[in-house]
Amino acid sequence: MDKARFVIFITVLLLPVFAFTQSVENERKAIQKMIIDGYIEGVFLKGDTTLIKANWHEACDIVYFEPKSKTLMKGSAVEYFAGYFEKKPGPFNENITYVFKDIQITGYAAVATVDIYNKDKSKQIYTDYLCLYKFEDGWKIVTKIYYGYPRE
């Protein structure tokens, strides 16, 4: 096989791998944008229920573990945030920043790990584990669990 045919053969062989990698990267970017819009901006920085409702599935639960009492609690995320921001309009905490630690995608399901820090990153506030599904209108958060770091 001459050199030109070999290059064409390898290119055709690797094209599906490249396309798959690009597809996963596009999905990862879409998930990051949705989390920034619906969680970081919607909850922390703006307190905007419109952003929350657009990016959190209406059936989404927040599950919270209370370590002292060993109690597991859960509730509707959209209802919780809507109620919270109706009573107290404005940002939840605009002095934060975030880091995407990991995003795992399998077909129409994904899990994102997001670390929330104070603005100068000197103290970590939360580690969030967000479960997502992809719907016709895009990715939505369907469950949230988190760890809240001890406050001093």
C-alpha positions in Angstrom: 0.0 0.0 0.0 1.5 3.3 -1.0 1.8 6.2 1.5 -1.2 8.2 0.1 -3.6 5.3 0.4 -2.3 4.5 3.9 -3.0 8.1 5.0 -6.5 7.9 3.5 -7.1 4.5 5.2 -6.0 5.8 8.6 -8.0 9.0 8.2 -11.2 7.1 7.3 -10.5 4.7 10.2 -10.1 7.4 12.8 -12.9 9.7 11.5 -15.7 8.1 13.7 -13.4 8.4 16.8 -12.9 12.1 16.1 -16.6 12.6 15.5 -17.6 10.8 18.7 -15.0 12.9 20.7 -16.4 16.1 19.2 -19.9 15.0 20.0 -19.1 14.3 23.7 -17.2 17.6 24.0 -20.3 19.4 22.6 -22.5 17.7 25.1 -20.1 18.5 27.9 -20.1 22.2 26.9 -23.9 22.2 26.7 -24.1 20.7 30.2 -21.7 23.3 31.6 -23.7 26.1 30.1 -26.9 24.8 31.5 -25.4 24.4 35.0 -23.9 27.9 34.8 -27.2 29.4 33.6 -29.6 27.4 35.8 -27.6 26.8 39.0 -24.6 29.2 39.3 -26.4 32.2 37.8 -30.0 31.2 38.5 -29.5 30.3 42.2 -26.3 31.9 43.5 -25.5 35.0 41.5 -29.0 36.2 40.5 -31.7 34.4 42.3 -33.7 34.1 39.0 -36.5 31.6 39.1 -36.9 31.9 35.3 -33.4 30.5 34.8 -34.1 27.8 37.4 -37.3 26.7 35.8 -35.7 26.6 32.4 -32.8 24.4 33.5 -34.1 22.2 36.4 -36.7 19.6 35.6 -40.0 20.2 37.3 -39.7 16.8 39.1 -36.1 17.5 40.3 -35.4 16.7 43.9 -32.7 18.0 46.2 -31.7 15.2 48.6 -30.0 16.4 51.8 -28.3 14.2 54.4 -28.2 15.7 57.9 -25.2 13.9 59.5 -25.9 14.8 63.1 -29.4 13.2 63.1 -28.5 10.7 60.3 -31.7 11.9 58.5 -32.2 12.0 54.8 -34.5 14.7 53.5 -35.7 15.5 50.0 -37.9 18.1 48.3 -38.7 19.6 45.0 -35.9 21.8 43.9 -38.0 24.1 41.7 -40.6 24.6 44.4 -37.9 25.2 47.1 -36.0 27.8 45.0 -39.2 29.5 43.8 -40.5 29.8 47.4 -37.1 31.0 48.6 -36.7 33.7 46.0 -40.3 34.9 46.3 -39.7 35.5 50.1 -36.2 36.8 49.6 -35.6 38.2 46.1 -32.0 38.5 44.9 -28.9 36.4 44.8 -28.5 33.5 47.2 -24.7 34.2 47.5 -23.1 36.4 44.8 -19.6 36.0 46.5 -18.9 32.6 45.0 -17.0 31.0 42.3 -17.0 27.4 41.0 -15.0 24.7 39.4 -16.3 21.8 37.2 -14.5 18.8 38.7 -16.0 16.1 36.4 -18.8 15.5 33.9 -19.6 11.9 33.0 -21.9 11.4 30.0 -23.5 8.1 28.9 -26.1 8.6 26.2 -28.9 10.7 27.5 -27.7 10.6 31.1 -25.0 12.5 32.9 -23.5 13.3 36.3 -21.7 16.6 37.0 -19.5 17.3 40.0 -19.2 21.1 40.8 -17.2 22.6 43.6 -18.5 25.9 45.0 -15.9 28.2 46.7 -16.0 31.7 48.2 -14.9 34.3 45.7 -11.2 34.1 46.4 -11.2 30.3 46.6 -9.8 30.4 50.1 -12.7 28.3 51.4 -14.8 25.6 49.8 -18.5 25.8 50.5 -20.1 22.9 48.7 -19.4 19.9 46.5 -22.5 19.4 44.3 -23.4 16.2 42.5 -25.9 17.0 39.8 -27.7 14.2 37.9 -29.0 15.2 34.5 -31.0 13.8 31.6 -31.2 15.1 28.1 -34.7 16.0 26.9 -35.9 17.3 23.6 -35.2 20.8 24.8 -31.8 20.0 26.2 -30.1 18.9 29.4 -31.9 19.4 32.7 -30.9 18.8 36.3 -33.1 16.0 37.7 -31.5 15.3 41.1 -29.0 17.2 43.3 -27.1 15.9 46.3 -24.4 17.8 47.9 -21.9 18.1 50.7 -21.8 21.3 52.7 -18.3 22.0 54.2 -18.3 23.0 57.9 -18.6 26.7 58.5 -16.2 28.2 60.9 
